[in-house]
Amino acid sequence: MLDIDSWAFVFSVRPSEVEANLDCFPFDRGRGIEIVDHSRGPVGSLVAVHSSFEFSMRVPGGETIPTAGLTWVGVHQGHRRRGLLTAMMADHFARSRTRGEPVSTLFAAEPGIYQRYGYGLAARDLHMKLGRKPELRDVPGSDELTVTLESCSLEDHGAIVREFQARYQRPGSNATIPDSQLASLLVDTESNREGAEPLRFATVCNGDVVVAWATFRRKGTWEDSEPDGVTKVIAWGATTAAATRRLWSVLTDLDLMTSTRSWAMAVDDPLVHLLVDERAAKPDVRDNLWVRILDVKAALEGRGYESDADVVVRIADAQIPENAGLWRVTIAGGVAHVSPDAGSSPDLTLGIQELGAAYLGGVRIEALVHAALVTENTPGAAGALGNAMASPLAPVSNFMF
C-alpha cells in the first residue's frame, strides 16, 4: 500500500517510519485493486488503493453529519488511464452510502480530477505570511490566557485535540476524529520535516478550558549572519477572538524566526480582522474542502438553515442515479424536509457538484446562478434557497487529511 501511494504522491518511506505511516491508514475501510490478468503484470500485485476516514463533520446550524473523508487515493503510475480511479470512486460511493454516510469530503491534490465525480468546492482558506510580531488590534481578556509550548505527541495531545474539536463550531471542521486520522495529524516523522525541527504543539487555556491549539514547526536559517527562520503552522483552531489573538501573538514572536506561514484559516477568521496591516500578510485564497453529496435527502435534512424556503430542485448526478431527479425542499424553523416531487416543475436546476459546493453555506446559490452553473427557473428561488443555506461562519477544515 505504501509503495503504491509513494508512486502516486512522489514520496519515500524510510524503514524506521513504516509503522508510523501505517498507523495513519484506516485499514478497516481501505480497499485495493490487484492484477488478475498476467499480461498486466504479476498476478496479485497491488496497483491502486484508497480509503476513508469515518468522522462527524460540523455543518451549518451546529449539527454534525456522518462523513466519509476520502484519503490515500493512489494509482500506480504504470497502470493509469485504465478506469481504476473510476472503479474506486464507485466503490467508495456505494460503501459510504451503505454505512449511512450521506456526505464525502476530501482535499484535492489535483482539483480537476474530483470534479468529474461530483465534488464541489465548499470551503476556501487563506494562506498568509506573517512578519515577526505583526501589529494586532486589542481584544479584552487575551493577555490573561495561558500558553503552553511542548513537543508534540499523540499520547499527550490527542485528547486535547479531540475534546476541542467536539466543541468547535466552524462548518466543515471535524467534530470527531478516528484514531488513524489523529495519528496522521500528530505523529511526527523525519521525512515530513523538510529540514525543520520536530513537530511542536501549542495550547491556549482559559483556566482549565482549552480555547486554542496549534501544531507547528520551525526551520532556522541565517542570512548574512542574521537569523531568518520560518515558523510553519500546520493545523490549528481557536474558539474565541481572544484565544486567536493570544495564540498568534505567541506563534509570530518566537526567537530567531522572522516570519510565520499559515494555512487553513477561514476567510472570515478573527485574525483577518485583527491584523492592522492585512496587506503585509499577503493573504492568498486557496481551495480547502471539497464536498460530495452521496444522499440528497439525508444530507439536506442533516444540516440547519437560516430562513424558511419552499423550492423544487432538479438535480443531475451521473454517478448516483438515486440522487437525480426532482426534489421538493421545504424549510421551516431551521429544519428541512426533503422528498421526491416528480410531478412539479423545477424552480432551480443544478448538478450534484453545485449542491456540494453550496452545502456548507460558504458558496451562495445566487453566485452559482451568475456563473451559469445553476439555472433559476422561478425568479427569487435562488435567493430563497441561498438565504436559507447561508452560514454566518465561513466553512473551513482546520486540518488536512
VEXZA-427812 format. One line per field, with one value per residue (C-alpha): x, y, z. Coordinates in steps of 0.02 Angstrom, whole numbers, plus 32768, in hexadecimal, padded with zeros to 4 digits. Layout:
residues N
x	(X ...) $
y	(Y ...) $
z	(Z ...) $
END
This chain:
residues 401
x	(8000 808B 80E6 804C 8031 80EA 80D6 8038 8076 8133 8176 81E1 81CB 8261 8261 825C 81BD 8155 80F5 80CE 808B 8021 7FD4 7F90 7F36 7E82 7E96 7DE7 7DA3 7E31 7E1F 7E9A 7E9A 7F0F 7F43 7EE4 7F1F 7FD5 7FE9 7FDA 8061 807B 7FD1 7FA5 800A 7FB6 7FA0 7F24 7EE9 7E73 7E20 7DB8 7DB3 7D11 7CE2 7C57 7C65 7C21 7B9B 7B3A 7AC2 7B3D 7B0E 7B85 7B72 7BC5 7C4D 7CC6 7D69 7DB7 7E72 7F0E 7ECA 7F54 7F6D 8016 805F 8071 7FB6 7F66 7EDC 7E8A 7DF2 7E3A 7E12 7D62 7D49 7D8B 7D1B 7C82 7CB5 7CD2 7C27 7BCB 7C1F 7C0A 7B50 7B3D 7B91 7B16 7B92 7B33 7BCB 7C7D 7D06 7DBB 7E52 7E7D 7F2F 7EED 7E43 7E14 7E12 7D8C 7D15 7CF7 7CAD 7C3A 7CA5 7C84 7CF8 7C9B 7D22 7DB4 7E3F 7EC4 7F7E 7FDD 8090 8098 8130 8181 8103 8083 801A 7F73 7EDD 7EB8 7E3D 7E04 7E3D 7EBD 7F56 7F0B 7F09 7F97 8000 8063 80E2 8119 815E 80C9 8094 7FF9 7FF7 7FFF 7F97 7F1D 7E99 7EAE 7E8B 7DF7 7DA5 7DBF 7D7B 7CDE 7CB9 7CF7 7C66 7CB5 7C56 7CC6 7D2E 7D3A 7CD0 7D15 7DBD 7DE3 7E87 7EDA 7EAE 7EED 7F8F 7FA5 7F8E 8002 807E 8123 819E 8244 8214 818B 81FD 8257 82EB 8282 8274 8203 814B 8118 8070 8026 7F96 7F36 7ECC 7E4C 7E5E 7E4E 7DF3 7E54 7E1F 7EA2 7F26 7FA3 8027 80C0 8176 8206 8290 8326 838C 8409 8423 84C2 84DA 8428 839F 831D 82B8 8206 817C 8100 8056 800F 7F68 7F0D 7E68 7E26 7D7A 7D81 7DD1 7E34 7E79 7EA3 7F03 7F61 7F93 7FD3 802A 8095 80AE 80E7 8164 81D5 8290 82F9 825C 8239 8198 8107 80AC 7FF9 7F70 7EC3 7E88 7DD2 7DB9 7D5A 7DCB 7DDC 7E97 7E6E 7E10 7E8F 7F23 7F47 7FA1 7F4C 7FAE 8052 8012 8000 7F5B 7F46 7EA0 7EAD 7E34 7E16 7D8B 7D31 7C85 7C28 7B70 7B51 7A9D 7A3C 79AF 7A1C 7A9D 7A23 79BC 7A59 7A8B 7A39 79F6 79EE 7941 78A6 7896 782F 7880 7882 792F 7960 7A06 7A78 7AED 7B4B 7B93 7B03 7A5B 79FC 7A2A 79F0 7944 78CB 78D0 7861 78C3 7852 78AC 7855 789B 794D 791D 790C 7896 78CF 7866 785B 77E2 77DA 7737 7775 77D6 7885 78A6 7962 79C8 7A76 7AF8 7B30 7BD7 7B81 7B18 7BB7 7C09 7B75 7B5C 7BC5 7B80 7C1E 7BE7 7B45 7AC8 7AB3 7B6D 7B60 7ACD 7B37 7BC1 7B44 7B5C 7AAC 7A0E 7988 78E2 7877 78AD 78E1 78FD 79BA 79B2 7938 79A0 7A43 7A08 79D1 7A74 7AE8 7B5C 7B88 7C37 7C9B 7CBE 7D6E 7DC2 7E4A 7EBA 7EDF 7EC0) $
y	(8000 807A 8050 8079 8120 8149 8135 81A1 822E 8228 8206 8182 8129 8101 8052 809F 8100 8074 804F 8108 8119 807D 80C2 8150 80DE 80A8 7FF2 7FC4 8032 801B 7FCA 7F9A 7F5F 7ED1 7E84 7DE9 7DEA 7DB3 7E20 7EB8 7E7D 7E01 7DBB 7DF4 7E95 7F2F 7FBC 8034 805D 80D0 80E1 815C 81A2 818D 822D 82A6 834E 83EF 843A 84DE 84E8 8495 83E2 835B 82DE 8234 824F 81E6 8245 81FD 81E6 8187 817D 813F 80E4 809E 810A 8071 804B 80F4 811A 8070 80A1 806D 8114 8111 8062 8096 8131 80C8 804F 80DE 812B 8085 8050 80FE 80FF 8050 808A 811B 81A5 8222 8291 8273 82F6 8303 8372 836D 8353 837E 83D5 83AC 82F2 82EF 8368 82DD 8278 8301 8353 840D 848D 84B4 850C 857C 85B0 8635 8616 86A4 86D7 8739 879F 879D 87D7 882A 88B4 8871 88CF 88B8 8835 883D 87A7 876A 878D 872B 8688 860E 85C0 851D 84EA 8433 83AD 835F 82AE 8247 820B 82B9 831E 82A8 82BD 837B 8382 830B 836A 8412 83D9 8396 844A 84A2 84EE 8519 84C2 8449 841B 836F 835A 82AA 8262 81A8 8162 8156 820A 8247 81EA 823D 82E5 82CE 8243 8290 823F 8288 8276 82F8 837A 83B6 83EA 843C 840E 8386 83B0 8425 8441 84E2 84E4 8580 8571 85DA 858E 84D4 84E4 84D5 8565 8551 84D7 84CA 8456 84AD 8498 8513 8512 8579 85CE 865D 86E8 8751 871A 874E 86D3 86B7 8624 85F3 85AE 8542 852C 8488 8477 84E1 8518 859E 85B6 8672 8710 8720 8670 8694 8731 86DE 8647 86AA 872D 869E 863C 86D7 870C 8675 8695 8692 8689 8719 86DA 8664 8604 85CE 8576 852D 85D8 85FF 8695 86EC 86B3 8731 8740 878C 8819 882C 884B 8905 88ED 8860 8886 885C 87AB 878D 872B 86A9 8650 8595 8503 84AB 8429 83D3 8389 82FF 82E1 8225 8228 82C7 82AD 827C 8303 8393 835A 8346 83FE 849B 8533 85EF 8611 85BE 8588 8516 84EA 845C 8433 83C5 836F 8319 8291 8225 81AE 8194 8184 8186 823E 8273 82BB 8335 8358 83CB 8421 846C 84CB 850C 853B 850E 845C 8415 8390 8347 82D3 829C 8307 82C4 831E 83D1 8448 8473 851E 84FC 8486 8455 83CC 8369 83C5 846E 8428 83EC 8497 84EE 846B 84BB 8569 85BA 85C1 8619 85CA 8676 867C 85D5 861A 86B0 8636 85D9 853A 853B 8567 85CC 85A0 85FC 86AF 86BF 8604 8613 869F 8640 85A1 8603 8665 85C5 8568 85F8 85E3 8672 8626 8601 8545 84FF 845E 8490 83FE 839B 82E1) $
z	(8000 802C 7F8B 7F23 7F79 7F6C 7EAF 7EB1 7F21 7F01 7FAF 8002 80A7 8112 815F 820D 81DF 8194 8234 8252 81A0 81AF 824F 81E4 8169 8194 8163 819C 810F 8092 7FE7 7F60 7EAC 7E7E 7DD8 7D9F 7CE9 7CDA 7C3F 7CB2 7D28 7DB6 7DEA 7E99 7E90 7EDA 7E5B 7EAE 7F5D 7FBA 8063 80C8 8177 81D6 8232 8259 8200 8247 81D6 81DA 826B 82E3 82B9 827D 81F0 81D2 8152 80EC 80DA 803C 8051 8017 7F65 7EF3 7E4E 7E1A 7D8F 7D20 7D26 7D07 7C89 7C9E 7D05 7DAE 7E03 7DBD 7E02 7EAC 7EB2 7E8B 7F14 7F8F 7F69 7F7A 801C 806A 8043 808B 812C 813A 810C 80A0 8080 8043 8052 801A 7FFF 7F46 7F0B 7E5D 7E64 7DB1 7DD5 7E5B 7E09 7D8B 7E1A 7E5C 7EE2 7EF7 7F47 7FE8 804E 8027 809B 80AB 80A3 80F5 8116 81B8 81E6 8291 8313 82A0 82ED 8329 836B 8423 845F 8515 857C 84FF 856B 85FC 859A 85BB 8531 8539 84B5 84B1 8440 83E9 8410 83EF 84A3 84F0 8476 8420 84A7 84A3 83E9 83F4 8483 842E 8386 83D9 840F 8373 8311 8269 81DB 817D 8215 8263 82FE 8317 82E3 82CA 830B 8260 8236 82DE 82C0 8216 826B 8301 82DB 82A4 822B 81F4 813C 8154 81A3 8106 816F 81F7 82AE 82F7 8304 8392 83E8 842D 84A8 84DE 857A 85D5 8680 8662 85BD 8519 84A9 8420 83E2 8355 830D 82C6 829E 828A 8209 8239 81B2 81B1 8132 813E 81F2 821D 8251 81C9 8209 81D9 8246 81E8 823C 81FC 8254 82D4 831D 8393 83DE 8404 83C1 8463 844C 8397 83C4 8452 83E9 8356 83BF 8404 8362 8303 8389 839F 83AF 830F 82A2 822D 81DD 81FD 8175 818F 8132 8159 8190 816C 80FB 8189 8218 82A7 8282 81D8 822F 82BA 8246 823E 8198 813A 809B 80EF 8112 8057 8064 7FDC 7FC5 7FA2 7F95 803A 8049 7FBA 7FDE 7F83 7FAE 7FAF 7FEF 7FC5 8042 80D6 80B3 80A2 8138 81A0 81A6 81EA 818C 81A6 815E 8117 8061 7FF2 7F4C 7ED0 7E8D 7DFC 7E20 7DA3 7DE3 7D68 7DE9 7E65 7E0B 7EB1 7EC5 7E18 7DF8 7E47 7F02 7F6A 7FF3 8078 8102 819E 8247 8213 81E2 8133 80F3 804D 7FE0 7F29 7EC6 7E15 7DEE 7E05 7D97 7DD8 7E24 7E17 7DAC 7DE6 7DE7 7E7E 7E79 7E93 7F21 7F75 7F5F 7FB3 803A 80C5 80A9 8067 7FB1 7F87 7F0F 7EBF 7E98 7E3F 7DDA 7DA7 7D76 7D05 7D6B 7DB5 7D54 7DAC 7D5D 7DDD 7E06 7EBC 7ED7 7EDB 7F5B 7FC9 7FCC 7FD5 806E 80C2 80A2 80CE 8164 81DA 81E5 8148 8140 814E 8181 81FC 81D0 8133 811B) $
END
